């Protein structure tokens, strides 16, 4: 049986002088302001999407990460499928996905996912995964198989992937995925570099930037996307610097949303950023040259992803037309 200390080392969360990932004596969560509250999902469309996910044996980040937009998205038959199981090998202080030793990779998962996408008639699909540090390729081959299954089964569906950082193996992993040619490659930076040791201790900020930069180097036609959460204690100028770093890596699409504390044991919300604050950040991001920006308290990586992808593609086409003219 694996002991607690061994498991922590395996998960990559043991760092010298690192404070605990969570505060076990944390007070109750801060009360949410009116602009962040949403109604509990009850619609027939929500229930139909939930049934389809269960029938196909698929996990979704919508459920596992307690996304506040699940009612709206599932009513419209939009879901972000989480492949490679629902147990993560990391223990990030912001994330509500279970941590532990994952189960064996499901060989039927790619086709089940493609069948669900076809049944839902999806124009655009977002696929993410837990971190799988236990796998030799970090799970990259499963992303490839999913993309291939979708291309065979529902070729009209555009594909957006949201991958982990493939720690210590990202070069080979990214090369394999880029060869499968998703339409959008997303990998979230999550927060500013200063907060990584406590918020995202198993990851490295500049390694994530290099991952996204390598996607563009390998295939400039693939759109790249990344996002950060606000409200974790970041400073305004730190956020501006992250934007500059993203543009230096030629990232096309920036998402910004409010961090919400999943449980009292997770990292606390330091600030609820008002909608006007998000609007100000969005204006700065657009001025810095992103093709697409989504910034609001309820924005998440895959929120309105299909509409945003269509707008981003149109923006690139317009940009290319201006260059030719």
C-alpha positions as CSV (number, residue, x, y, z in Angstrom):
1,X,0.0,0.0,0.0
2,X,1.3,3.4,-0.9
3,X,1.9,5.7,2.1
4,X,0.8,9.4,2.1
5,X,4.4,10.7,1.8
6,X,5.1,8.4,-1.1
7,X,1.9,9.4,-2.9
8,X,2.8,13.1,-2.4
9,X,6.2,12.5,-4.0
10,X,4.6,10.6,-6.9
11,X,2.2,13.5,-7.5
12,X,5.1,15.9,-7.8
13,X,3.8,18.1,-4.9
14,X,6.7,17.7,-2.5
15,X,8.8,20.8,-2.7
16,X,11.3,22.2,-0.2
17,X,9.6,24.5,2.2
18,X,6.4,24.3,0.3
19,X,3.3,25.2,2.4
20,X,0.4,22.8,2.5
21,X,-1.7,22.7,-0.6
22,X,-4.8,23.4,1.4
23,X,-5.6,24.9,4.7
24,X,-7.5,22.2,6.7
25,X,-8.6,24.9,9.2
26,X,-9.9,27.2,6.5
27,X,-13.0,29.2,7.2
28,X,-16.2,28.9,5.2
29,X,-16.1,30.1,1.6
30,X,-16.6,33.8,0.9
31,X,-20.1,34.8,-0.1
32,X,-20.4,35.1,-3.9
33,X,-21.5,38.5,-5.3
34,X,-24.7,38.7,-7.4
35,X,-22.8,38.8,-10.7
36,X,-21.3,35.3,-10.1
37,X,-24.4,33.4,-9.0
38,X,-26.2,30.9,-11.3
39,X,-29.3,28.8,-10.9
40,X,-29.2,25.1,-10.3
41,X,-29.6,23.1,-13.6
42,X,-33.1,21.5,-14.1
43,X,-33.9,21.7,-17.8
44,X,-34.8,18.7,-20.0
45,X,-31.8,19.5,-22.2
46,X,-29.5,19.3,-19.2
47,X,-30.9,15.9,-18.2
48,X,-30.6,14.6,-21.7
49,X,-26.9,15.5,-21.9
50,X,-26.3,14.0,-18.5
51,X,-27.9,10.7,-19.6
52,X,-25.9,10.6,-22.8
53,X,-22.6,11.1,-20.9
54,X,-23.5,8.3,-18.5
55,X,-24.7,5.9,-21.3
56,X,-21.4,6.4,-23.1
57,X,-19.4,6.0,-19.9
58,X,-17.8,9.5,-20.4
59,X,-16.6,11.9,-17.7
60,X,-16.9,15.6,-18.1
61,X,-14.9,18.5,-16.6
62,X,-18.2,20.3,-16.3
63,X,-19.1,18.0,-13.5
64,X,-15.7,17.1,-12.1
65,X,-14.6,20.7,-11.8
66,X,-18.0,21.9,-10.6
67,X,-18.3,24.4,-13.4
68,X,-20.9,27.2,-12.7
69,X,-22.0,27.2,-16.4
70,X,-23.0,23.5,-16.6
71,X,-26.8,24.3,-16.6
72,X,-26.5,26.7,-19.5
73,X,-24.1,24.6,-21.5
74,X,-25.7,21.2,-21.1
75,X,-29.1,22.7,-21.9
76,X,-27.6,23.6,-25.3
77,X,-25.9,20.2,-25.6
78,X,-22.4,21.6,-25.1
79,X,-20.2,19.5,-22.9
80,X,-16.4,19.4,-22.3
81,X,-15.5,15.7,-22.2
82,X,-12.7,14.7,-19.9
83,X,-10.7,11.7,-21.2
84,X,-8.3,9.4,-19.4
85,X,-10.6,8.9,-16.4
86,X,-11.7,11.2,-13.6
87,X,-8.7,10.7,-11.2
88,X,-5.7,13.1,-11.5
89,X,-2.1,12.5,-10.6
90,X,-1.7,16.1,-9.5
91,X,-3.2,18.0,-6.5
92,X,-3.5,21.6,-7.6
93,X,-4.9,23.9,-4.9
94,X,-7.7,25.3,-7.2
95,X,-9.0,22.2,-8.8
96,X,-11.9,20.0,-7.6
97,X,-11.0,16.9,-9.7
98,X,-10.1,13.8,-7.5
99,X,-6.4,13.1,-6.9
100,X,-5.0,9.6,-6.6
101,X,-3.9,6.6,-8.7
102,X,-5.9,6.6,-11.9
103,X,-7.5,3.5,-13.5
104,X,-6.3,1.8,-16.6
105,X,-6.9,3.7,-19.9
106,X,-10.2,2.8,-21.5
107,X,-9.5,1.6,-25.1
108,X,-13.2,2.2,-26.0
109,X,-13.2,5.8,-24.9
110,X,-12.2,7.4,-28.2
111,X,-15.0,5.8,-30.2
112,X,-17.6,6.3,-27.4
113,X,-16.7,10.0,-27.4
114,X,-17.0,10.2,-31.1
115,X,-20.3,8.5,-31.1
116,X,-21.6,10.9,-28.4
117,X,-20.5,13.9,-30.5
118,X,-22.2,12.5,-33.6
119,X,-25.4,11.8,-31.6
120,X,-25.5,15.3,-30.2
121,X,-24.8,16.8,-33.7
122,X,-21.9,18.9,-32.4
123,X,-20.4,21.5,-34.6
124,X,-17.5,22.1,-32.2
125,X,-16.2,19.8,-29.3
126,X,-13.8,20.5,-26.5
127,X,-11.8,17.5,-25.1
128,X,-9.6,17.8,-22.0
129,X,-8.1,15.3,-19.6
130,X,-6.8,14.8,-16.1
131,X,-3.0,14.8,-15.6
132,X,-1.6,11.3,-16.2
133,X,2.0,11.5,-15.0
134,X,1.8,7.7,-14.6
135,X,1.7,7.1,-18.3
136,X,4.9,7.1,-20.5
137,X,3.5,9.7,-22.9
138,X,1.3,11.5,-20.3
139,X,-1.8,10.4,-22.2
140,X,-0.9,12.1,-25.5
141,X,-1.7,8.9,-27.5
142,X,-5.3,8.9,-26.2
143,X,-5.8,12.5,-27.4
144,X,-4.5,11.4,-30.8
145,X,-6.9,8.4,-30.9
146,X,-9.8,10.7,-29.9
147,X,-9.1,13.2,-32.7
148,X,-8.8,10.3,-35.2
149,X,-12.1,8.8,-34.0
150,X,-13.9,12.2,-34.3
151,X,-12.5,12.8,-37.8
152,X,-13.8,9.4,-38.9
153,X,-17.2,9.5,-37.2
154,X,-18.2,13.2,-37.4
155,X,-15.9,14.9,-39.8
156,X,-17.8,18.2,-39.8
157,X,-17.1,18.7,-36.1
158,X,-14.2,21.1,-35.3
159,X,-12.0,19.9,-32.5
160,X,-10.5,21.8,-29.6
161,X,-8.3,20.1,-27.1
162,X,-7.3,21.3,-23.7
163,X,-4.2,19.3,-22.6
164,X,-2.2,19.0,-19.4
165,X,1.5,20.1,-19.5
166,X,2.9,16.6,-20.2
167,X,5.6,17.2,-17.6
168,X,9.1,16.2,-18.7
169,X,7.7,14.7,-21.9
170,X,5.9,17.6,-23.6
171,X,8.0,17.7,-26.8
172,X,7.2,14.2,-28.1
173,X,3.6,14.5,-26.7
174,X,2.9,17.8,-28.5
175,X,4.5,16.5,-31.8
176,X,2.2,13.5,-31.8
177,X,-0.9,15.6,-31.1
178,X,0.0,18.3,-33.6
179,X,0.3,15.6,-36.3
180,X,-3.3,14.7,-35.6
181,X,-4.2,18.3,-36.4
182,X,-6.8,19.5,-33.9
183,X,-8.3,22.9,-34.8
184,X,-7.5,24.5,-31.5
185,X,-4.8,23.6,-29.0
186,X,-5.5,24.9,-25.5
187,X,-3.3,24.7,-22.5
188,X,-4.0,26.9,-19.5
189,X,-1.4,28.9,-17.6
190,X,-4.0,29.2,-14.8
191,X,-2.3,32.0,-12.8
192,X,0.7,34.4,-12.6
193,X,4.2,32.9,-12.1
194,X,4.5,34.1,-8.5
195,X,1.5,32.0,-7.4
196,X,2.6,28.7,-9.0
197,X,4.3,27.2,-5.9
198,X,1.0,27.3,-3.9
199,X,-1.6,27.2,-6.7
200,X,-0.1,24.9,-9.3
201,X,2.9,23.3,-7.6
202,X,3.3,20.3,-9.9
203,X,3.7,22.6,-13.0
204,X,6.2,25.2,-14.3
205,X,5.0,28.4,-15.8
206,X,7.7,28.7,-18.5
207,X,7.4,25.0,-19.4
208,X,3.7,25.7,-20.2
209,X,4.6,28.7,-22.3
210,X,7.2,26.6,-24.2
211,X,4.5,23.9,-24.8
212,X,2.2,26.4,-26.5
213,X,5.1,28.0,-28.4
214,X,6.1,24.6,-29.8
215,X,2.6,24.0,-31.2
216,X,2.9,27.2,-33.3
217,X,6.4,26.2,-34.3
218,X,5.3,22.8,-35.5
219,X,2.1,24.0,-37.2
220,X,1.3,27.7,-37.4
221,X,-2.2,27.0,-38.8
222,X,-3.4,25.5,-35.5
223,X,-5.0,28.1,-33.2
224,X,-3.5,28.2,-29.7
225,X,-5.4,29.2,-26.6
226,X,-4.7,29.7,-22.9
227,X,-6.4,31.1,-19.9
228,X,-5.9,32.4,-16.4
229,X,-8.1,32.7,-13.3
230,X,-8.5,36.0,-11.5
231,X,-9.1,36.5,-7.8
232,X,-6.2,34.4,-6.4
233,X,-4.2,37.4,-5.2
234,X,-2.5,38.3,-8.5
235,X,-1.5,41.9,-9.1
236,X,-2.7,43.9,-12.1
237,X,0.8,44.3,-13.6
238,X,1.5,40.6,-13.2
239,X,-1.6,39.9,-15.3
240,X,-0.3,42.3,-18.0
241,X,3.0,40.5,-18.0
242,X,1.3,37.1,-18.5
243,X,-0.5,38.7,-21.5
244,X,2.9,39.8,-22.9
245,X,4.3,36.4,-22.3
246,X,1.4,34.8,-24.2
247,X,1.8,37.1,-27.1
248,X,5.5,36.3,-27.2
249,X,4.5,32.7,-27.6
250,X,2.1,33.7,-30.4
251,X,-1.0,32.6,-28.5
252,X,-4.2,33.5,-30.4
253,X,-6.9,33.3,-27.8
254,X,-6.9,34.4,-24.1
255,X,-9.6,33.5,-21.6
256,X,-10.0,35.1,-18.2
257,X,-12.5,34.0,-15.5
258,X,-13.2,34.4,-11.8
259,X,-11.6,31.7,-9.6
260,X,-14.3,30.1,-7.4
261,X,-13.3,28.1,-4.3
262,X,-14.7,24.5,-4.8
263,X,-14.5,23.5,-1.1
264,X,-13.2,25.2,2.1
265,X,-10.1,23.1,1.8
266,X,-9.1,24.6,-1.6
267,X,-7.3,27.9,-2.1
268,X,-9.3,30.9,-0.9
269,X,-10.8,33.6,-3.1
270,X,-8.8,36.7,-2.4
271,X,-10.9,39.0,-4.5
272,X,-14.1,38.8,-6.6
273,X,-13.2,40.9,-9.7
274,X,-16.3,42.8,-10.9
275,X,-17.4,42.7,-14.5
276,X,-15.9,46.2,-15.2
277,X,-12.5,44.8,-14.1
278,X,-12.8,42.0,-16.6
279,X,-13.8,44.5,-19.3
280,X,-10.7,46.6,-18.6
281,X,-8.4,43.5,-18.8
282,X,-10.1,42.5,-22.1
283,X,-9.5,45.9,-23.7
284,X,-5.8,45.7,-22.8
285,X,-5.6,42.1,-24.1
286,X,-7.1,43.1,-27.4
287,X,-4.7,46.0,-27.7
288,X,-1.8,43.6,-27.2
289,X,-2.9,41.7,-30.4
290,X,-4.9,38.6,-29.4
291,X,-7.2,37.4,-32.1
292,X,-9.9,36.5,-29.6
293,X,-10.4,37.4,-25.9
294,X,-13.1,36.1,-23.6
295,X,-13.1,37.8,-20.2
296,X,-15.9,37.8,-17.6
297,X,-16.6,36.4,-14.1
298,X,-18.2,33.2,-15.6
299,X,-15.8,32.7,-18.5
300,X,-14.2,29.2,-18.5
301,X,-11.9,27.6,-21.1
302,X,-14.7,26.0,-23.0
303,X,-17.5,28.5,-22.3
304,X,-19.1,29.5,-25.7
305,X,-16.1,27.7,-27.3
306,X,-17.9,27.0,-30.6
307,X,-19.0,30.7,-31.1
308,X,-15.6,31.9,-30.0
309,X,-13.8,29.6,-32.5
310,X,-15.9,30.8,-35.4
311,X,-15.1,34.5,-34.5
312,X,-11.4,33.7,-34.1
313,X,-11.3,32.0,-37.5
314,X,-13.0,35.0,-39.1
315,X,-10.6,37.3,-37.4
316,X,-7.6,35.4,-38.8
317,X,-9.2,35.4,-42.3
318,X,-9.7,39.2,-42.0
319,X,-6.1,39.6,-40.8
320,X,-4.7,37.6,-43.7
321,X,-6.9,39.6,-46.2
322,X,-5.6,42.9,-44.9
323,X,-2.0,41.6,-45.2
324,X,-2.6,40.6,-48.8
325,X,-4.3,43.9,-49.6
